């Protein structure tokens, strides 16, 4: 009786009988293996579903907090101290604006 019949060589009846005998004598091992497989798949699938749910929820939250926001530079960059059309008076007005109003739209002059 060989443990591995090799390619093209069928299992002998003795091999099949030995396999069934081994399974029947070790019922506890067989039942625990079946239980591990039966319980393992739902845990794996549940973790995939939970990860996807968290990802979708986070994307919805982030999409709601930054909806319709576009930031475009105004003017051109010059090395003389004025970057993107801002000068000292504009920076002073922004700094004097109360924090509660800084996120609102600013009219262009």
C-alpha positions in Angstrom: 0.0 0.0 0.0 1.7 3.2 -1.2 0.8 6.6 0.3 0.9 8.3 -3.1 -0.2 6.4 -6.1 1.6 8.7 -8.5 0.3 10.2 -11.8 -1.8 7.9 -13.9 -1.9 5.2 -11.1 -5.4 4.8 -9.5 -5.9 4.4 -5.8 -6.2 0.8 -4.7 -9.2 -0.4 -2.6 -6.9 -0.8 0.3 -5.9 2.9 0.1 -9.5 4.0 0.1 -10.4 1.7 2.9 -7.5 3.0 5.0 -8.5 6.6 4.4 -12.1 5.9 5.5 -11.0 4.0 8.5 -8.7 6.8 9.5 -11.5 9.4 9.1 -13.9 7.3 11.2 -11.5 6.7 14.0 -10.6 10.3 14.2 -14.2 11.8 14.3 -13.2 14.6 16.5 -10.5 15.8 14.2 -12.8 15.5 11.2 -15.6 17.4 12.9 -13.3 20.2 14.1 -11.8 20.5 10.6 -15.3 20.8 9.1 -16.2 23.3 11.8 -13.1 25.4 11.1 -14.0 25.5 7.4 -17.7 26.2 8.0 -16.9 29.1 10.5 -13.9 30.4 8.7 -15.5 31.5 5.5 -18.2 33.7 7.1 -15.5 35.4 9.2 -13.4 36.1 6.1 -16.4 37.4 4.1 -17.6 39.4 7.1 -14.3 41.2 7.3 -14.4 42.0 3.6 -17.9 43.4 4.0 -17.0 45.4 7.1 -13.9 46.9 5.4 -16.0 47.9 2.3 -18.7 49.4 4.5 -16.1 51.5 6.4 -14.5 52.6 3.1 -17.9 53.7 1.6 -18.9 55.5 4.8 -15.6 57.4 4.9 -15.9 58.4 1.3 -19.5 59.6 1.8 -18.4 61.7 4.9 -15.4 63.2 3.0 -17.5 63.9 -0.1 -20.0 65.8 2.0 -17.5 67.9 3.8 -15.6 69.1 0.8 -18.4 69.3 -1.8 -18.1 71.8 -4.6 -14.8 73.4 -3.5 -12.5 74.6 -6.2 -9.3 76.5 -5.5 -7.7 78.4 -8.3 -4.8 80.8 -8.1 -5.5 84.4 -9.1 -2.9 86.4 -11.0 0.6 85.3 -11.7 3.6 84.6 -9.6 6.3 87.2 -9.6 9.5 87.1 -7.6 9.1 90.7 -6.5 7.1 89.7 -3.4 3.6 89.4 -4.8 2.6 85.8 -5.2 -0.6 84.9 -7.1 -1.9 88.5 -7.1 -1.8 89.0 -3.3 -0.2 92.1 -1.8 0.2 93.4 1.7 -3.2 95.0 1.9 -5.0 91.8 0.8 -3.1 89.8 3.4 -3.9 92.4 6.1 -7.7 92.2 5.2 -7.6 88.4 5.5 -5.9 88.6 8.9 -8.4 91.1 10.2 -11.4 89.0 9.0 -13.0 87.2 12.0 -12.4 83.4 11.9 -16.1 82.7 11.6 -16.2 84.5 8.2 -13.0 83.3 6.6 -14.6 80.3 4.9 -17.3 82.4 3.1 -17.1 83.7 -0.4 -15.0 86.8 -1.0 -16.1 89.4 -3.6 -13.5 90.2 -6.3 -12.8 93.9 -6.7 
